[in-house]
Amino acid sequence: MSFLPLLAQETETTTEASTEKKSTTTFSGMADVYYRWDFNKMAGNNKTSFTNSHNSFELGMISGKLEHKWDKVGLVADVGFGQRAEDFSYNDANTRFIIKQLNVSYSPKDWLKLTAGSWATHVGYELVDPNLNRNYSMSYLFSYGPFFHTGVKAEITTGKHGFMVGIANPTDLKSANDARKFFIGQYSFAASDAFKAYVNVLAGEDDPSIDSKTFQGDVVLTAGLSDKFSLGANASVNRNTYPVAGKKESFTWWGAAGYINFDPTESLGFTLRVENFDDKDQRNVFADAPKGGSVLATTLSTNIKIKSLILIPEIRFENAGEEIYENKSGAGKKTNGHFLVAAVYQF
């Protein structure tokens, strides 16, 4: 799924040397709302991004994206307003109005693109805008990986191969005065229009005051088997190293997710996501548990498309190695889930 352009304007000017240049402006956007029922009737049982509610009608985000290109230079300005936007840019002031992406680019050659500013991360399978995902609730891999980067990057395309390298602020920071920078990189391979593979990395010092360093490696695969069936896969490992009692210690989380998409018609689709997320070192999901463990989450979402509107009924079940959920009486539970229905409008 992709944004549908509301406005596309193209102008042409001719220089004294009779060189033709084209200017293109595109505006697109989306808005989403949802209702979620937690099976244990506790909003806090949600351990992933954006759907932190129970038995409540919720507003997600309204988003607008302006893209302008003139000859070899371009601009992307992408803003969001709402709780989803605020959660995405959690290090910024809590205004609910967020610059999601803002960057300028220059392509001196067809095979080379240079970009400076802020952009959504290359790591992972899922994206912040719900109309670009098949499941409405987010994976653990998305929720505990990077959201965006701010810096500079170069992208090179040669045949079926693509390369990206860049230098950025520490993860999810639009401003980081005098902080150490992160290296980010990607290798992509498009065997065909139906099969694509991505290998992603990031590494850097996220907190110089305690000599804390982070490395993350990530792989994404997509495959179109037919007009009705497609597959996706994502695997990632994150390692954080910092001194503990004078000795450097390493803490790791990792996860893997698979996606099966079935579209019997143009207006109806189903996506099954199965994800295993391991947090044995208690870095995130099991931070408050007696010991670390893993979560197996299974999510089935339906996509019903009515023109620019997408309705997403969804059911999700989770099984954890420890009692990280609780019921209304406060008793610990190893299992949880939800039913939700979302409405996403794109323009």
Secondary structure, DSSP 8 states (H G I E B T S, - for coil): -----SEEEEEEEE-TT--EEEEEEEEEEEEEEEEEEETTS-GGG--SSS---SSEEEEEEEEEEEEEEETTEEEEEEEEESHHHHHHTTTS-S-SEEEEEEEEEEEEETTEEEEEEEEE-SSSS--SSGGG-SSSS--HHHHHS--EEEEEEEEEEETTEEEEEEEESSTT-S--TT---EEEEEEEEESSSSEEEEEEEEEEEEEGGGTEEEEEEEEEEEEE-SSSEEEEEEEEEEEEEEEETTEEEEEEEEEEEEEEEEEEETTEEEEEEEEEEEETT-SSTTTTSSS-EEEEEEEEEEEEEETTEEEEEEEEEEEESS--EE-TT--EESEEEEEEEEEEEE-
